[in-house]
């Protein structure tokens, strides 16, 4: 079992995992941005 055959066997799940990771990062980035926007609106209304 060479390293290449192991890497090729695992490439698809790894690629799928990376795709899901980036989807998660995008999701959290959007959630954080929405949270910051809501915070800024609430914060600016107080002054």
PyMOL Python script that loads the backbone (N, CA, C, O; Angstrom):
from pymol import cmd

cmd.read_pdbstr("""\
ATOM      1  N   UNK A   1       0.861  -1.196   0.000  1.00  0.00           N
ATOM      2  CA  UNK A   1       0.000   0.000   0.000  1.00  0.00           C
ATOM      3  C   UNK A   1       0.895   1.242   0.000  1.00  0.00           C
ATOM      4  O   UNK A   1       1.490   1.588   1.021  1.00  0.00           O
ATOM      5  N   UNK A   2       0.982   1.902  -1.142  1.00  0.00           N
ATOM      6  CA  UNK A   2       1.829   3.093  -1.202  1.00  0.00           C
ATOM      7  C   UNK A   2       1.066   4.285  -0.641  1.00  0.00           C
ATOM      8  O   UNK A   2      -0.154   4.245  -0.484  1.00  0.00           O
ATOM      9  N   UNK A   3       1.796   5.325  -0.348  1.00  0.00           N
ATOM     10  CA  UNK A   3       1.153   6.538   0.169  1.00  0.00           C
ATOM     11  C   UNK A   3       0.147   7.092  -0.834  1.00  0.00           C
ATOM     12  O   UNK A   3      -0.928   7.554  -0.452  1.00  0.00           O
ATOM     13  N   UNK A   4       0.502   7.044  -2.135  1.00  0.00           N
ATOM     14  CA  UNK A   4      -0.379   7.593  -3.167  1.00  0.00           C
ATOM     15  C   UNK A   4      -1.716   6.868  -3.212  1.00  0.00           C
ATOM     16  O   UNK A   4      -2.760   7.508  -3.339  1.00  0.00           O
ATOM     17  N   UNK A   5      -1.699   5.553  -3.113  1.00  0.00           N
ATOM     18  CA  UNK A   5      -2.962   4.829  -3.186  1.00  0.00           C
ATOM     19  C   UNK A   5      -3.814   5.135  -1.951  1.00  0.00           C
ATOM     20  O   UNK A   5      -5.040   5.205  -2.046  1.00  0.00           O
ATOM     21  N   UNK A   6      -3.178   5.317  -0.808  1.00  0.00           N
ATOM     22  CA  UNK A   6      -3.923   5.689   0.400  1.00  0.00           C
ATOM     23  C   UNK A   6      -4.522   7.082   0.214  1.00  0.00           C
ATOM     24  O   UNK A   6      -5.692   7.308   0.523  1.00  0.00           O
ATOM     25  N   UNK A   7      -3.715   8.011  -0.293  1.00  0.00           N
ATOM     26  CA  UNK A   7      -4.178   9.387  -0.486  1.00  0.00           C
ATOM     27  C   UNK A   7      -5.321   9.428  -1.491  1.00  0.00           C
ATOM     28  O   UNK A   7      -6.293  10.156  -1.291  1.00  0.00           O
ATOM     29  N   UNK A   8      -5.213   8.649  -2.577  1.00  0.00           N
ATOM     30  CA  UNK A   8      -6.275   8.637  -3.582  1.00  0.00           C
ATOM     31  C   UNK A   8      -7.565   8.067  -3.008  1.00  0.00           C
ATOM     32  O   UNK A   8      -8.659   8.540  -3.318  1.00  0.00           O
ATOM     33  N   UNK A   9      -7.425   7.052  -2.174  1.00  0.00           N
ATOM     34  CA  UNK A   9      -8.605   6.436  -1.580  1.00  0.00           C
ATOM     35  C   UNK A   9      -9.319   7.439  -0.667  1.00  0.00           C
ATOM     36  O   UNK A   9     -10.548   7.447  -0.592  1.00  0.00           O
ATOM     37  N   UNK A  10      -8.556   8.272   0.017  1.00  0.00           N
ATOM     38  CA  UNK A  10      -9.130   9.192   1.002  1.00  0.00           C
ATOM     39  C   UNK A  10      -9.445  10.563   0.425  1.00  0.00           C
ATOM     40  O   UNK A  10      -9.989  11.419   1.123  1.00  0.00           O
ATOM     41  N   UNK A  11      -9.111  10.780  -0.837  1.00  0.00           N
ATOM     42  CA  UNK A  11      -9.227  12.130  -1.388  1.00  0.00           C
ATOM     43  C   UNK A  11     -10.684  12.593  -1.434  1.00  0.00           C
ATOM     44  O   UNK A  11     -10.981  13.733  -1.078  1.00  0.00           O
ATOM     45  N   UNK A  12     -11.589  11.721  -1.866  1.00  0.00           N
ATOM     46  CA  UNK A  12     -12.987  12.136  -1.998  1.00  0.00           C
ATOM     47  C   UNK A  12     -13.602  12.534  -0.656  1.00  0.00           C
ATOM     48  O   UNK A  12     -14.142  13.635  -0.547  1.00  0.00           O
ATOM     49  N   UNK A  13     -13.542  11.690   0.356  1.00  0.00           N
ATOM     50  CA  UNK A  13     -14.110  12.097   1.648  1.00  0.00           C
ATOM     51  C   UNK A  13     -13.455  13.370   2.180  1.00  0.00           C
ATOM     52  O   UNK A  13     -14.125  14.226   2.758  1.00  0.00           O
ATOM     53  N   UNK A  14     -12.147  13.486   1.982  1.00  0.00           N
ATOM     54  CA  UNK A  14     -11.438  14.674   2.462  1.00  0.00           C
ATOM     55  C   UNK A  14     -11.945  15.913   1.743  1.00  0.00           C
ATOM     56  O   UNK A  14     -12.189  16.947   2.366  1.00  0.00           O
ATOM     57  N   UNK A  15     -12.102  15.803   0.422  1.00  0.00           N
ATOM     58  CA  UNK A  15     -12.586  16.929  -0.375  1.00  0.00           C
ATOM     59  C   UNK A  15     -14.003  17.301   0.064  1.00  0.00           C
ATOM     60  O   UNK A  15     -14.334  18.479   0.196  1.00  0.00           O
ATOM     61  N   UNK A  16     -14.823  16.290   0.285  1.00  0.00           N
ATOM     62  CA  UNK A  16     -16.198  16.514   0.732  1.00  0.00           C
ATOM     63  C   UNK A  16     -16.191  17.216   2.090  1.00  0.00           C
ATOM     64  O   UNK A  16     -16.978  18.132   2.329  1.00  0.00           O
ATOM     65  N   UNK A  17     -15.309  16.783   2.960  1.00  0.00           N
ATOM     66  CA  UNK A  17     -15.189  17.371   4.292  1.00  0.00           C
ATOM     67  C   UNK A  17     -14.774  18.836   4.187  1.00  0.00           C
ATOM     68  O   UNK A  17     -15.311  19.690   4.892  1.00  0.00           O
ATOM     69  N   UNK A  18     -13.806  19.126   3.296  1.00  0.00           N
ATOM     70  CA  UNK A  18     -13.354  20.505   3.122  1.00  0.00           C
ATOM     71  C   UNK A  18     -14.494  21.372   2.601  1.00  0.00           C
ATOM     72  O   UNK A  18     -14.668  22.505   3.048  1.00  0.00           O
ATOM     73  N   UNK A  19     -15.273  20.842   1.656  1.00  0.00           N
ATOM     74  CA  UNK A  19     -16.413  21.597   1.128  1.00  0.00           C
ATOM     75  C   UNK A  19     -17.388  21.924   2.245  1.00  0.00           C
ATOM     76  O   UNK A  19     -17.871  23.051   2.350  1.00  0.00           O
ATOM     77  N   UNK A  20     -17.672  20.936   3.073  1.00  0.00           N
ATOM     78  CA  UNK A  20     -18.608  21.153   4.179  1.00  0.00           C
ATOM     79  C   UNK A  20     -18.032  22.151   5.169  1.00  0.00           C
ATOM     80  O   UNK A  20     -18.760  22.961   5.742  1.00  0.00           O
ATOM     81  N   UNK A  21     -16.715  22.090   5.369  1.00  0.00           N
ATOM     82  CA  UNK A  21     -16.061  23.028   6.283  1.00  0.00           C
ATOM     83  C   UNK A  21     -16.232  24.455   5.792  1.00  0.00           C
ATOM     84  O   UNK A  21     -16.549  25.351   6.573  1.00  0.00           O
ATOM     85  N   UNK A  22     -16.021  24.670   4.488  1.00  0.00           N
ATOM     86  CA  UNK A  22     -16.153  26.024   3.945  1.00  0.00           C
ATOM     87  C   UNK A  22     -17.607  26.493   4.006  1.00  0.00           C
ATOM     88  O   UNK A  22     -17.871  27.673   4.236  1.00  0.00           O
ATOM     89  N   UNK A  23     -18.548  25.571   3.801  1.00  0.00           N
ATOM     90  CA  UNK A  23     -19.961  25.927   3.935  1.00  0.00           C
ATOM     91  C   UNK A  23     -20.235  26.375   5.366  1.00  0.00           C
ATOM     92  O   UNK A  23     -20.943  27.356   5.591  1.00  0.00           O
ATOM     93  N   UNK A  24     -19.672  25.654   6.332  1.00  0.00           N
ATOM     94  CA  UNK A  24     -19.848  26.015   7.743  1.00  0.00           C
ATOM     95  C   UNK A  24     -19.234  27.379   8.030  1.00  0.00           C
ATOM     96  O   UNK A  24     -19.839  28.198   8.723  1.00  0.00           O
ATOM     97  N   UNK A  25     -18.028  27.631   7.500  1.00  0.00           N
ATOM     98  CA  UNK A  25     -17.362  28.915   7.719  1.00  0.00           C
ATOM     99  C   UNK A  25     -18.224  30.040   7.158  1.00  0.00           C
ATOM    100  O   UNK A  25     -18.413  31.064   7.813  1.00  0.00           O
ATOM    101  N   UNK A  26     -18.749  29.852   5.938  1.00  0.00           N
ATOM    102  CA  UNK A  26     -19.627  30.861   5.334  1.00  0.00           C
ATOM    103  C   UNK A  26     -20.855  31.090   6.206  1.00  0.00           C
ATOM    104  O   UNK A  26     -21.267  32.227   6.436  1.00  0.00           O
ATOM    105  N   UNK A  27     -21.430  29.994   6.688  1.00  0.00           N
ATOM    106  CA  UNK A  27     -22.634  30.098   7.515  1.00  0.00           C
ATOM    107  C   UNK A  27     -22.347  30.909   8.773  1.00  0.00           C
ATOM    108  O   UNK A  27     -23.111  31.805   9.131  1.00  0.00           O
ATOM    109  N   UNK A  28     -21.225  30.585   9.450  1.00  0.00           N
ATOM    110  CA  UNK A  28     -20.901  31.294  10.684  1.00  0.00           C
ATOM    111  C   UNK A  28     -20.523  32.740  10.414  1.00  0.00           C
ATOM    112  O   UNK A  28     -20.859  33.627  11.198  1.00  0.00           O
ATOM    113  N   UNK A  29     -19.814  32.987   9.291  1.00  0.00           N
ATOM    114  CA  UNK A  29     -19.463  34.365   8.934  1.00  0.00           C
ATOM    115  C   UNK A  29     -20.726  35.192   8.739  1.00  0.00           C
ATOM    116  O   UNK A  29     -20.816  36.319   9.227  1.00  0.00           O
ATOM    117  N   UNK A  30     -21.702  34.634   8.028  1.00  0.00           N
ATOM    118  CA  UNK A  30     -22.961  35.343   7.805  1.00  0.00           C
ATOM    119  C   UNK A  30     -23.695  35.573   9.121  1.00  0.00           C
ATOM    120  O   UNK A  30     -24.245  36.650   9.351  1.00  0.00           O
ATOM    121  N   UNK A  31     -23.702  34.567   9.978  1.00  0.00           N
ATOM    122  CA  UNK A  31     -24.377  34.694  11.269  1.00  0.00           C
ATOM    123  C   UNK A  31     -23.706  35.780  12.115  1.00  0.00           C
ATOM    124  O   UNK A  31     -24.386  36.585  12.752  1.00  0.00           O
ATOM    125  N   UNK A  32     -22.372  35.799  12.117  1.00  0.00           N
ATOM    126  CA  UNK A  32     -21.635  36.807  12.880  1.00  0.00           C
ATOM    127  C   UNK A  32     -21.912  38.194  12.317  1.00  0.00           C
ATOM    128  O   UNK A  32     -22.134  39.140  13.073  1.00  0.00           O
ATOM    129  N   UNK A  33     -21.901  38.321  10.988  1.00  0.00           N
ATOM    130  CA  UNK A  33     -22.181  39.615  10.365  1.00  0.00           C
ATOM    131  C   UNK A  33     -23.580  40.104  10.719  1.00  0.00           C
ATOM    132  O   UNK A  33     -23.772  41.281  11.023  1.00  0.00           O
ATOM    133  N   UNK A  34     -24.560  39.195  10.681  1.00  0.00           N
ATOM    134  CA  UNK A  34     -25.923  39.578  11.058  1.00  0.00           C
ATOM    135  C   UNK A  34     -25.965  40.011  12.513  1.00  0.00           C
ATOM    136  O   UNK A  34     -26.631  40.987  12.858  1.00  0.00           O
ATOM    137  N   UNK A  35     -25.254  39.283  13.368  1.00  0.00           N
ATOM    138  CA  UNK A  35     -25.213  39.627  14.788  1.00  0.00           C
ATOM    139  C   UNK A  35     -24.585  40.993  15.008  1.00  0.00           C
ATOM    140  O   UNK A  35     -25.092  41.794  15.792  1.00  0.00           O
ATOM    141  N   UNK A  36     -23.474  41.263  14.314  1.00  0.00           N
ATOM    142  CA  UNK A  36     -22.804  42.558  14.447  1.00  0.00           C
ATOM    143  C   UNK A  36     -23.695  43.679  13.941  1.00  0.00           C
ATOM    144  O   UNK A  36     -23.770  44.743  14.556  1.00  0.00           O
ATOM    145  N   UNK A  37     -24.366  43.444  12.827  1.00  0.00           N
ATOM    146  CA  UNK A  37     -25.259  44.459  12.266  1.00  0.00           C
ATOM    147  C   UNK A  37     -26.378  44.769  13.252  1.00  0.00           C
ATOM    148  O   UNK A  37     -26.686  45.935  13.497  1.00  0.00           O
ATOM    149  N   UNK A  38     -26.984  43.738  13.815  1.00  0.00           N
ATOM    150  CA  UNK A  38     -28.059  43.934  14.789  1.00  0.00           C
ATOM    151  C   UNK A  38     -27.517  44.684  16.004  1.00  0.00           C
ATOM    152  O   UNK A  38     -28.186  45.569  16.539  1.00  0.00           O
ATOM    153  N   UNK A  39     -26.317  44.336  16.435  1.00  0.00           N
ATOM    154  CA  UNK A  39     -25.711  44.998  17.587  1.00  0.00           C
ATOM    155  C   UNK A  39     -25.465  46.470  17.289  1.00  0.00           C
ATOM    156  O   UNK A  39     -25.749  47.328  18.125  1.00  0.00           O
ATOM    157  N   UNK A  40     -24.938  46.767  16.105  1.00  0.00           N
ATOM    158  CA  UNK A  40     -24.671  48.164  15.728  1.00  0.00           C
ATOM    159  C   UNK A  40     -25.960  48.971  15.690  1.00  0.00           C
ATOM    160  O   UNK A  40     -25.996  50.110  16.157  1.00  0.00           O
ATOM    161  N   UNK A  41     -27.024  48.386  15.134  1.00  0.00           N
ATOM    162  CA  UNK A  41     -28.309  49.090  15.051  1.00  0.00           C
ATOM    163  C   UNK A  41     -28.813  49.381  16.464  1.00  0.00           C
ATOM    164  O   UNK A  41     -29.218  50.504  16.765  1.00  0.00           O
ATOM    165  N   UNK A  42     -28.787  48.361  17.330  1.00  0.00           N
ATOM    166  CA  UNK A  42     -29.253  48.550  18.703  1.00  0.00           C
ATOM    167  C   UNK A  42     -28.386  49.560  19.436  1.00  0.00           C
ATOM    168  O   UNK A  42     -28.885  50.378  20.209  1.00  0.00           O
ATOM    169  N   UNK A  43     -27.093  49.495  19.190  1.00  0.00           N
ATOM    170  CA  UNK A  43     -26.147  50.367  19.879  1.00  0.00           C
ATOM    171  C   UNK A  43     -26.354  51.815  19.449  1.00  0.00           C
ATOM    172  O   UNK A  43     -26.337  52.720  20.284  1.00  0.00           O
ATOM    173  N   UNK A  44     -26.550  52.038  18.144  1.00  0.00           N
ATOM    174  CA  UNK A  44     -26.687  53.408  17.641  1.00  0.00           C
ATOM    175  C   UNK A  44     -28.032  54.007  18.056  1.00  0.00           C
ATOM    176  O   UNK A  44     -28.153  55.227  18.166  1.00  0.00           O
ATOM    177  N   UNK A  45     -29.039  53.166  18.285  1.00  0.00           N
ATOM    178  CA  UNK A  45     -30.347  53.687  18.699  1.00  0.00           C
ATOM    179  C   UNK A  45     -30.292  54.251  20.113  1.00  0.00           C
ATOM    180  O   UNK A  45     -31.095  55.112  20.472  1.00  0.00           O
ATOM    181  N   UNK A  46     -29.345  53.769  20.915  1.00  0.00           N
ATOM    182  CA  UNK A  46     -29.262  54.216  22.306  1.00  0.00           C
ATOM    183  C   UNK A  46     -28.687  55.619  22.415  1.00  0.00           C
ATOM    184  O   UNK A  46     -28.871  56.284  23.434  1.00  0.00           O
ATOM    185  N   UNK A  47     -27.987  56.079  21.371  1.00  0.00           N
ATOM    186  CA  UNK A  47     -27.320  57.393  21.454  1.00  0.00           C
ATOM    187  C   UNK A  47     -27.921  58.380  20.467  1.00  0.00           C
ATOM    188  O   UNK A  47     -27.485  59.529  20.399  1.00  0.00           O
TER     189      UNK A  47
END
""", "prot")
cmd.dss("prot")
cmd.show_as("cartoon", "prot")
cmd.util.cbc("prot")
cmd.orient("prot")
